[in-house]
Every structure is written in C-alpha cells, then in structure tokens.
C-alpha cells in the first residue's frame, strides 16, 4: 500500500496474522474465557488506536525496530495469550474469548519522512493516521476478528512509529498500558514482564440475581436535543471549530486559587480542569437556565476497595454522572462545578462497579445517551503512570516523544480527553481538545481567559495558555 502524505508516503510491506509475530512465542491453552459484565457492554465494542513515536537512538543503530517489536509482541502473547484468540458471542450476546492462538495482525511499513516533520502536531488527531495504523480489510469487526493489530513504521530519520489497535472489550486504558509496557520490557531483553497479567473476569460479573444498588443516572434515557445534529454526532456540523488548549502548572494553580479552601486541597488536577472546562463550555453554549447539563467522567475502580488485583487488565471503569441546571453552572463560581465532579467520582467504589455490572445484565447493556447537553471527560494522564516512573514504553530506543491515544472520540463535539503533553519549551502540562460551533468557540475562549486571570490579590499570574495547532505537519 502506498499512501498519499504531504511530501511523503508510507509503504506497507505486509501484514501477518498467524505464526511468527502473529502468534504467541510458545504454546498456550485452548480455552473459552468469559469477559466480565463490565467488559462486554455495547459502549466498549470498538477498537482503540494507540500511537507511540520514537526518535533515532545512535546506540540502537543496526537494530531493526520491526524485528525487535515483532519478537517482543510474540513473547508478550505467551503471557497475554487471550489477545491471540477471537471473540465469540454466546447466549444473550455475552462475549467470550475463544483462545484459538490464531494470532494478531503485525504490519511492517516504511515512511520517507522524518519525525521532525510532525512539527507541533505531536498530539491527536495525528495526520494520516490511516497510514500509520493501516486498517487491514476485514479486521475491524468485533466478532471473529483479530483483537490486536500492531504496525511498526520505520522513518527516514532512523526513528520509528509504533501503532497499536486493541479491542476495547479486552482491556481498559490502564490494561492497555500494562500490556504495552510488557512489550517494551521484553523488547529491552527482560525474561518476563514485571507485572504478570491477571484474567479474573469473574470478579466483575453480575450477581445472580442482579440487584443494582445505585441509581446510575448516567444511563438515564435522555430525550434528543435540537442541537444534537450540530456537534454531538459525527460528522460534526461544518460550522464546528476545534481548539487544543495547553494548561501548564501555573494555569492549573490559578484555577485552584479560585476554589474554597476545602476544595483547594482535596481536588485533583482532573477535578479542577474538568470543572473549569464544564463551566466554560456551558457558558459558551448559552443554554436556557433550566436546561439540564450532564458531565460524565470515566473513573477507574482500581484501588477503590480492592476491586481487582494488581495485574488485572480488563475493564474496571465506571461512568458516574454529575448533573446541574445550566443556570446554576453559569451563575456559581468554578468551585461549584469542581465539587460536582468530585462528588460524582466519589461514588465509585467496589459496590458501585458491582452495581453497574448488575445493571448491564438487568437492562440489556444500556449506553450513555449522547446529546448536545452531555460533556464526557476522560483522564488520559493516568494511563501514563510508567512515564512518571521514567520508563514510558522504552523499547530500547528511549522514551517516546508521544505515547497515547492516536485519535479523538468519534463524538468529539461532546467528548474531551485530558492528554499529558510536553510543550516546545519542555514544560509538562495537559492539552484539552475542544470542538464547538464557531460562535460558541469564541465565547468559550473568552470565558477561559476570564477564569484564568489570577484572583484579586494573587500576584503569581498564570502563563498565557497556548492554543496548539490541530495540524501543523509536513505529513
């Protein structure tokens, strides 16, 4: 396959689906393994794309990244052998993995471009992603299709790009990170992954009989909104604009300074930024004061009452909702929104996620209603915990320039990922992508500017937040 890149092209040499890198490096059990009732909900039945960009490392000259990664994936599949199987749908649409060892897809490619040609666009959505993560015909189904696709693209500069597509019902963000770190460790010569994988999907199965113990308003049946077609569904309305805003430590400190003392110390960075963005977005949309606004956040149940053990790589997430009228969100200080976010997250414990599993079975796997008055925020900074430990998926070439999601939500008008990012000055921060209709985007920027000004009496002014380019690349 030859791809049309601005100033370059990608040549795919082939895709293997069995044997060698396509399968595990040693014999694995043939068995049928049930997914949990959190795993197989309809909202997770898709393939999640991940991308990692690596610079040339002189110490690795002579080493072929394709061969190194292919060998590491094969070894990792010995430990994570369900990824080499295929999904089957049982009675009641229950999903199970048939561990057939049919293998995963592995793609080798070359691009006549250099890493620096990405310019400032080293964040999703990546230009020409369809060529850096080639969609092999017939591979994107959920049932009876490969659960993992890996593509290694060599670059002209000596660096390379690792693209991975993982079926989301098999793993959540932290589970995907765990698998990719296993690949990286094995690529560096480790005999086995530091964290051994744990299946244990029975821990998040519905009770018999199912008995939800929480209300779960996140799964309310919400009527459609007249503005849904404008930006709540894909493709976005032609008037929609996109904006990538970088928040550095001083920006976050400035928002935090506006909170009452008890919230100032108890709120996480996610709480602060999410409440801030929710308030600004609501004011930008200018809804009627009585309209109900909803904020859904993806919250991991890991570490909350020992829901799952270390090494568990299945889905262990809940989607609690914060609800407010538009009038209350707009009229109150930003602390009001932050506290609602905090309270919604605090609901999630072992019993809450068990209740979600029960609800899925009892109500036939309901999904969150996507409307113009919904805002969904996911914290991707937690999926880079290895980066914080100085490892960050080092396959032998050093830490990647970027490692994380390769694309944004299929409904970008209502969804936002908080993505860790290092700016051109080397400062660590978070970027928040936003899509809104044109006039609403102007109001959104105005509201952000107002709230990012330091409170009266605070002389430590925040840095001017920077709007990053959506695409500023030679690719």
N, C-alpha and C positions, 0 to 999 in steps of 0.2 A: 504494500500500500504506500503510495506517495501522497503526502498531504500538502495542501497549499498554505504555507506560512508566509507572512510578510517578510520577504528577504531570506527565506529558508524553507526546508522541508524535512519531514520525518519519513524515514523508510523503515517499514516493519519487515523483518526477515522471516518471521514465522511465529506460530502460536502452538505450543504443545499442550495436550490435555491429559496425557497419561504417560507413565513411565518417566524416568529421569527426574527432571524438576517438576513434572506434572503430578507425581505421586509421592507418597511418603518414602523416606530413606530406608525403612525396614518394615517387615510385615506387621500389620496392625489388625486388631479384632474386627470381625464381621458381625455387626450387631445393629439393632434398631434402637435408637436413643430418642426418647420423647423430649421435645422442647417444653419449657415451662409455660404457664398461662400468662406470664408477662412477656416472654419471647414472641409468642405467635399471634399477638394482636395485629389487626389489619394495618395499623399505622406504622408498623415496623417491617412490612413486607416489601422491602426495596433494597437495592444495593448501594452502599455508602462509599463514595470515592474519596481516597486519601492520596496526598502527593507529598513527596519529600525531595528537596533539591540539594545536591551536594556539589561543592567546589572540587576542583582538582587538588589532589594531595600528592606532592612530589614523592613522598615515601611509598606511595602505592603505585607509582608508575611501573608498568609491566604487568600489573594485576588487572584482569578484565572484570569490571563490576557485574557484568551479566553472569559470568561463571560463578563469582563469589556469592551473589544473591541467590542464584538458582540452587546452588548447593545448600545454602543456609535455609531456604524455604523447604527443600526436601527433608532436611534434618528436623526442622520445626514441625513438619507434618507428622513425624513419628510421635511427637508429644500431643499435637493438636489434630489427631487423625480424623475427627468428625468433619473437619473442613474439606477433606478429600472425598467425602461422600455426597449424597444427593438427598434433597428434601422430598418427602412423601406426605400426602395429605390423607389422614385417617378419618374415621367417623366423626362427624361434627366439625369438620375442617381442622381437626387437630393436626399440628405439624410434628413430624418426627424426622430424624436424620437416619437414612439408611447408610451405614458405614461400609460402602462398597469399595473404597480405595480407588475410585475411578480417576481421582486426581483433580488438580486445579489447572487453570489456564496460566501459562507463562509465555510472555511476549518479549522478544528481543528487538530492539529498534536503534536506529542512529539518526541524529539530527545535525544538520550542518549549521548550527547556531551555537552561540556561546552563552553562558549563564548571565553575563553582564547585560546581554540584550534584553533581559526582562525589565531592566530599569527599576522603577519604583513599584512595579506591579507584582511584587513577590507576596501576594496575598490573593485569596479567592475573590472573584472567579478568575481562573487562570486563562489566558488567551490560548486558543487552540487545544483546549483540554481533550477534545475528542481524538487528538492525535498523540497526546502524551499518555492517554489511557484509552486505548483503542477498544471499541465495543465489538467484540467478535460476534458475528451474526449468530443469533440463536442462543446467546449466552446470558441474556439479561432477564430471563424468566426466573420465577422463584422455585417452581417445582421442577425436579429432574434436570437441573442445570448446575454448572459449577458454582460453588459457594464462594470461591476466591479467585480473583484474577490479579496477576502481578505483571507489570511491564517495567522493564529497565531500558531507558533510552540514553545511550551514550551521547555526550555533547562534544562539539568541536574543540572546546577549551580543555578537555580532559576530565571535566566533571560529569555528572550523570543525574538523571531524574528517575526516582522510584515511584511509580504509580501503583496503587493497590485499590481494588474494589472488593468490598466484603459484604456479604448478605447480612443485613442488619438484624434479622431474627436470631442469628447465631451469636452476636456479641453487641454490647453497647460500646460507647466511646472508650471507656476505661478498659473494657475487654479487648477492643481492637488495639489499643496502645500496648497492652500486655503481650499480645501476640507479636506485634511488630518489634517490640523490644527483645523478644525471644529470638526472632530472626536476626536482629542486629548483634546480639550476643554470640550467636552461633557463627555469624559471618566473621566475627573477631577471633574465632577459634575456641570458644567455650565448648566444653564437652556436653553441657546440658543447660537449659535455661535456669536462671537463678530462681525465678518463681515458677513452680510447677503448676500446670493447668488443672483446674478442678471443674468437673462437669456438674454434678449435684443439682440438676434442674428440678428435682423433686422438691427442693426447698421452697420454690415459688409456684407450686401447683395450688389450684383452688381446693378448699376444704370440701368434704363430702358429708352433707350437702353444703353448697356455697352459702355463706352468710356474711355479706358485706357489712362492716361495722362503721363505715364512714359514709358521709353523704355523697362525696365525689361530684361536686357541681361542675368539675371540668368536663364531664360527659353529659351535661345538660343538652337537651335538644333546643338549639337556639335558632329562631326564625331568620331567614335570609335578610340581608340589609340592602337597600337600593344602591349603595356604593360598592357592593362586592365586586361587580364586574370591572371597576376602575383599577383596583390594585390588589384585591385579596385573592385573586385566582390567576393562574398563569395561562397564556402570556399576559404580562402587565399591559395596562392601557398605555397608548402611545404618549400620553402626557406625563407619565411617571418619570421621575428623576432618581438617580442613585447617588449616594454620598457615602464615603468612607471616612469616618472621623477617628483620629488618633487621640487617645486620652493618656496623658502621661501622669506620673505621680502627683505633680502639683495640681493638675486638673481635678483628680480624684480627691485630693486633700481639700480643695476649695469647695467641692460639693459636700464633703463630710463636715466641713466647718459650719454649714447651714443647718445641720441636724441638731436636735436637742441632745444634751449631754449623754443620756442613757443610750440613744441610738448611735451617737458618735463613736462609742466604744464597743458596742455589741454588733454593729453591722459589718458584714463582709464587703469586700470590693464589689462583688456581684450584686449584693443588695443595693449598694449606693448607686452604682451605674444603672442598674435595671430600673430602680425607682425614678431616677433622673430622666432616663430615656422615655419611660412610660408617660411621665408628666409632660415632657416636651412634645412628644408625639400626639398626645391627646389635645393639647392646646393648639397644635398645628392643624389638626383635623377639624377643629371648631365644631364639635357635635352639639346637639341640643343638651342642655344641662341635665335633663332627666335620663338621657341615654345611658345604658349600662355598658361600661368598659371592662374588658377582661384581660388579665395578664396571666399567661401560663408559662411556667418555667420547668425545665427538665431537672429533676433532683435525684441524685443517686442515693440509694438506700444503704450503700456501703458505709460501715462504721456507725450505723444508727441501730443500736440494739443487736448487733452481731447477726444481721440478716443473712449474710452469705460469708463463707470463709475466704481467706486470702487465696488468690489463685483462681477464684471464680471468674469466668469470662463471659457469662451470659448476661442478658439484660437484667439490670437491677435498678431501674429508674421508674419514677412516678412523675406525674404531671399536675401538681397541685395548682389551683387557680386562685388568684386574687381578684376581687370584684369591687367596683366602685362606680358611682354615677360620674359622668363627665364633669358635672358641676363641682362636685367635691374634689376631684383630682385637680381641676384647674384653680379652684379658689384657695386650696390649702397649700402650705409650704411643702417643699420637696420631701420633708420628713414624713408626711402623711403617706405618700406613695411608697417610700422605703419601708415603712413599718408594715404596710400591707404585704409587700413582697416577703418580708421577714416572717410574718405570721403564717403565710401560705406555706413556705418552706418548712416551718417548724412542725407542721402536721405530719411530715413524712417520718415514720419510724417502722419498726418491724410489723406492727399490726396494720398500719396504713397500707403498706405494699401488699400484705396478705389480703386485705380487703379489696384492693384493685384486682388481684388475681381472681377472687371470688366473683367480683362484678363482671369481669370479662366472660366468664363461663355462664353466669346467670342471664346476662343481657346480650349474649351473642357478639362479643367483642366490639363494643361501641367505640367510636372515634371522637376526637375533639372537633366540634363544629368550627369550620374555618369561615369567619365572616370579617367584614371590614372593621368591626369593633373589637377584634381579638388581636393581642400582641403576644407573640411567643418568643421567649429569650432562652438561649442555651449557652451555658458557660463552658467554652472550649479550653479555657485556661487550665482547668483541672485535668484535662486529657494530656497535659504536657508535664506531668509530675517528674518524669525522667529527665526532662530538660533542667528542672530545678536541681536535680542531683548531678548535673554536669554530664549526663550520658546522652540523652536525646537521640536515640536510634542511630548511634555511631556504628556504621557497618565496616569501619576501618579507615574511612576517608575523613573522619572527624564529624563534628556536629553538623547537621543540615542547616542550610540557610533558612529554610522553612520546612516545617513538618506539621501537617494538619489537614483539615478538610480541603478538598480540591474544588468544590463548588458550593454555592449557597443554596438555601432552601428552595424547593420547587414552588413555594408561595412566598417569594421574597417581600411582597408588599406587607405581610403581616408577621414575618419571622425575622429574627436577628440573632446572629452568632456573635458572642464576645470572643475575639480571637487574639491570642498573645502575639505581639509584634515588636520588632526592634526597628526603630526609625533610622533615617540616614545619619543621624548624629550618634547612633549607637545606644540610644535610650530605650529601655524596655517599657512597654506600655500595652495598651489594648486598643484594637480597632473595632468599631461597631458599624457594620454596613446598614444603610437605611434606604428604603425605596418609598417614595411618596409622590402623589400628584404634584405638578410644578409649583402651584401657589402654596400648597401645604408645606412643601420643602423649604420655601423661603421663610415661612413662619417658624418652621422647625429650627432653622439656623438662628433666627432672631431670639427664640426662647432659650436656646442653648447658650448663646452669647450672654444673655441677661443673667442666667443662673451660674455661669462660670466666672462672672465677676466676683472678686472677693467680697465677703460681707463687710459692712461698715466696721471699721476698727481693725480689720485684718490687713496687715501691711505686706504679707507674703503673697504677692499677686501670682495667679496661676500663669503657666505658659499659655501662649496663644495656641488654641487647639488647631491642628492642621488637618486639612481635608486632603486625603490621599487620592491619587488618580485611580479610576476604576480600571483603566488600561493605559499604560504608558510604556509600551514594549515594542521591540522590533520584531517580535514573533508574529 
